[in-house]
């Protein structure tokens, strides 16, 4: 134990006020069930439990720069198991969302993927696999885009053969307007959506 | 009383298939001289019981020997009134179910049990309860007027009895009276303590007599017949009571022993001081009298620490959560830091922990490194385990140490007594520290006139000894019960439950004593030990070894038995070298005759004989259970149930060995710190006594391995066959007892 830090409640207050479900982390009793349940735990800088602990201690930079908050795959294992009923997924996405809004992009491609995903949903109401991958792969420029596409070419062909991906562009769903108004509403309440 | 015996053999439950019943009946009538001998296929059914009842009426049978199931079952069916002697022979569990049917050895086993049972019935005399000449009192004395004491008094009063409440302070209430609020059902918010109402209710109840500023100067006598001398306001009052409840409570652990700045820094206080301050009004800093803003609570201050209090006091987490709520109530902007090892909110109180979290209290898991004072404010350095960092918390106004509970029975200093010369560990003056399980250890509260000391024997942390799970309120003094925090640390809700439990036990005690029957664990037993004083040699073993201090002593060292203090374990009977202590249905001679009744085959038959003395409380049911599971073991073992292994008299070893028995097994309860002995010290005493037997055996040129002591719990039934068969292997290796046929 080396660093001599002090508890600073200001960041906790910031999180409670600005992050989706932020106030729920008050209920965390630090049992570590979320950390033990997370399939991506070994790739994370800090497990969810520790993220919550750091928020309370006021470690703003460490929390917002942690890759953990952008790694959540929404598998919901932690949320199902949390003995205190904390919506861990919502908090993690909320934190990611908040970090991005503050211009912190620890995992840029995750952010890009999220943005493209949402935009497509908003546009057509469904995901066009080839269009989404194209946008995602080429976000960093043409050369990396070609490289990434070639890496995934085999997968693409197999998906085509099995009918999991269509050659023609996807059509809009029926009632796209209703979906959009729902998404708009969600956007307003601060839940969901990802804007870079 | 002229005895007329009758033997009834039940052939149900597989007994008839396993044994030759006719030859058993022949043995009984021809060799054992039992005048009436009948068998029935379903003896515990209405028809079977009627058969016995008819014989009682028509033939005048008064000694009924039933060979069938274990005596642990159907005892209610085979109850023919206190004037009839009933002896049960366990042919079902211990013969038919654990041995192969229709074998010669199985038949021999049944025959031996029949001989032993008839011999025992022959030696048993009808029982009469002990009723003292003096009048029995059914009032109950309660020492301590805190929440437990007051609740116990009210419970007793509600049951229509009289309670006498003795409180050393000038008013009732104890710690409850000093508290501001309470966390109780439904654990969502703080509620009133209710102390005022409780005190009022106690004071107004006609069945409760309250003595304040009073202490108990002396308690003499025995359950049902106690005389308590109470000194109240300088006067001495005498009260006759039937039983006693000690609810003297707790004191906070001395925080100045902790290295947390208490006593050096003014703004470091204990949770008790915090509670008193909150109850009086504003929570302020003792140093400058300003209202507090940031408060830090130190949990486990000295608790769960081998250097201080090794146990969890279970109330401190809740107390701190409650006091944190006081701080928030006073100033919603205040920040509470709670530094804990583990948050332990017992019972349903987890909800209150949630509330504290919702209120925004900061919980830090870790330990305190140091507390510093700078510029009027405090800064606390902690090792935050969850962050993995050392954290400095600054701008703290007040530090509250959540100290644990020390029972009032724990002495301030361990008392010392004069030890016999040459005792190990004695100082220059020959003084030695008193052991906690001695009656001379605990701090003065009851002042009993007992030969074994004035107070309740305690366990390792200074709490009066009781069995946590099986019999929590019982102490090692019959008729004296503990309730509340003197028994174990607990919070108010639990203390009330505890008080009700102890009150119920105390009422039972008054009833049972006046009827002359035993209390727990041989509840309802009307036998009691009788002393043949002409042959007493004043050796004091019985007065010393009785686990319940039942026997007092006169100046010459003669034992003065107190039958209502007695729990009928027979430890005194086992201790007496002169064998002058006996019960009407259990005596040294009786078991000796049972041993003699066993038929020992000649050496060349190669059928060894082993006797197992079995504790009735745990080992005997374990054997029954093993038989119910149809486990099998050597047919050469005969079980003799004993009330407690502490009642075994060493003369039985000599009796058995001289008769040619090849080995002796003693199966008793676990002893030591986590003892399971129903009579606390019985099995331990037995092992000590048996340790001395080996010298005697050596002198007789017999191997010490022929006598073996084993600890058996009731859950160890699956080990029974292994234990017995392994012992039989040892006996086979040693060869037959050379005294066979002498």
Interface residues (C-beta under 8 A of the other chain):
Chain A: X1 X2 X3 X4 X5 X6 X7 X9 X26 X27 X28 X29 X30 X49 X50 X53 X54 X56 X57 X84
Chain B: X335 X337 X343 X353 X354 X357 X358 X360 X362 X363 X364 X365 X383 X384 X386 X387 X388 X389 X390 X391 X392 X393 X394
